[in-house]
Amino acid sequence: MNPLFLIPVVLVIAGVCFMIYMNKKHQEAKTEIDLDVERTKYETYKQELLNEDFSQLKQWMKGKTIDAFTSASVPQSTTNKVQEILSDGMKNVALSAIGVKLKRIETDCFWALSGSDLHFFSTDTVGELDEHIVFDNFRIEEAKLQYGGILKSQLGVYSKSSEEYLPKTHIITFNIDGSPLSLEIHDRLNYVPDPTDILNLKKQLMTRAKYQVAGEKFVNILQDKFPNLNLA
C-alpha cells in the first residue's frame, strides 16, 4: 500500500485527538473561574476595560463620565424600517435623521450611559467611530425595554455547545415623534479572541468573564436610573 494514502487518515486521527484534548482543557479552565466571584469585581473590571480594551469609548465620550457600557446592535427589523422610511420619502424627518445613521449593522456598536444620557456608538469596518447618537432623559423616559433572547444575527456561527458565550439581548424601543425605533443591548461586550491566545484557554475564558461582568450590569444600572424600563 502506498504510504501516501495513510496521510489523510493520520491527519483525521490527529485532528480528533486534538479536539478531544482541547475540549478537556476547556472544561478544566472553566472550573477555575467562578462567575459569581468575578461579578464582585465589576468596578475594577469596568475601569480596567475602559483603560485598555475599550479605551476608544473614553475618547469618543470626550471627558464625559461613563456610568456603564456594553455592546449593542441594530435589529434587522430596524434596518427594514429605515429602508421603508427612506423609500417612502422620509415622512418622519426625526426618525429618518437617526435612521440614516443606523444603516450599517455588521460592525461593532456600543452603549454608554452617562448621567441621564444614553450614548449609542457605531463603528466602521476598521473600528473607527462612524456615528454617535445621544438619547436624552426625555427620550429614555418614554422608551420601553423587553427581553430579546440570544442575538439572532450570530445564531449558526457557533456550535450548540458554545451558545453560552453568545450575547443575550434586551431591546430598547424609543418613541421618535410617534414612530418606534428599536436597538439591542447586549449582556456582554463583544469578544474576539486574539490569535496569539488561541491555545491559552484560561486567558480566553478569563477575558470572556470580564467582558460579561462589565456588560451584564448595564441593564440593571439603566433600570435603576429609569424605572420605566423595568420589565413587566
Residue pairs with C-beta under 8 A, 6 or more apart in sequence:
22 201
25 201
26 201
26 205
29 201
29 202
29 204
29 205
30 205
32 202
33 205
33 206
33 209
35 209
35 212
35 213
38 45
38 209
38 210
38 213
39 213
41 213
42 213
42 214
42 217
45 210
45 213
45 214
46 68
46 69
46 214
46 217
48 210
49 189
49 210
49 211
49 214
50 57
50 58
50 66
50 69
51 58
53 189
54 69
54 110
54 189
56 127
56 129
57 66
57 69
57 110
57 112
57 121
58 66
60 112
60 119
60 121
60 129
60 132
61 112
61 114
61 119
64 114
64 115
64 117
65 114
65 115
66 112
66 113
66 114
67 113
67 114
67 115
67 221
68 112
68 113
68 217
68 218
68 221
68 222
69 110
69 111
69 112
69 113
69 189
69 214
69 215
69 218
70 110
70 111
70 185
70 186
70 187
70 188
70 189
70 214
70 215
70 216
70 218
71 108
71 109
71 110
71 111
71 167
71 186
71 188
71 189
71 190
71 215
72 109
72 110
72 111
72 120
72 121
72 183
72 184
72 185
72 186
73 105
73 109
73 151
73 153
73 169
73 183
73 184
73 186
74 102
74 104
74 105
74 109
74 122
74 183
74 184
75 148
75 171
75 182
75 183
75 184
76 105
76 152
76 153
77 182
78 99
78 102
78 181
78 182
78 183
79 102
79 103
79 105
81 99
81 181
82 96
82 99
82 100
82 102
82 103
85 91
85 92
85 95
85 96
85 99
86 96
86 99
86 100
90 96
92 176
92 177
92 178
92 179
94 176
94 177
94 179
95 176
95 177
95 179
95 181
98 133
98 176
98 181
99 181
101 122
101 130
101 131
101 133
102 122
102 131
102 133
102 183
104 122
104 124
104 130
105 153
107 122
107 123
107 124
107 125
107 127
107 130
108 122
108 123
108 127
108 190
109 120
109 121
109 122
109 123
110 120
110 121
111 118
111 119
111 120
111 121
111 185
111 218
112 118
112 119
112 121
113 119
113 218
113 221
113 222
113 225
116 136
116 137
116 140
116 225
117 134
117 135
117 136
117 137
118 134
118 135
118 139
118 140
118 222
119 132
119 133
119 134
119 135
120 131
120 132
120 133
120 134
120 135
120 183
121 129
121 131
121 132
122 129
122 130
122 131
123 129
123 130
124 130
135 143
135 174
137 226
139 174
139 175
139 176
140 174
140 226
140 228
140 229
141 226
141 228
142 174
142 175
142 228
143 172
143 173
143 174
143 175
143 226
143 228
143 229
144 172
144 173
144 228
144 229
145 170
145 171
145 172
145 173
145 219
145 222
145 223
145 229
145 230
145 231
146 170
146 171
146 173
146 231
147 168
147 169
147 170
147 171
147 231
148 168
148 169
148 170
148 171
148 184
149 168
149 169
150 163
150 166
150 167
150 168
150 169
151 166
151 167
151 168
151 169
151 184
151 186
154 166
154 167
155 166
158 165
158 166
165 191
165 208
167 186
167 187
167 188
167 190
167 215
168 186
168 187
169 184
169 185
169 186
169 187
170 184
170 185
170 187
170 219
171 182
171 183
171 184
171 185
172 182
172 183
172 184
172 185
172 229
173 180
173 181
173 182
174 180
174 181
174 182
174 183
185 218
185 219
185 222
186 215
187 212
187 215
187 216
187 218
187 219
188 208
188 211
188 212
188 214
188 215
188 216
189 211
189 212
189 214
189 215
190 211
191 207
191 208
191 211
193 204
197 203
197 204
197 207
219 229
222 229
223 229
223 230
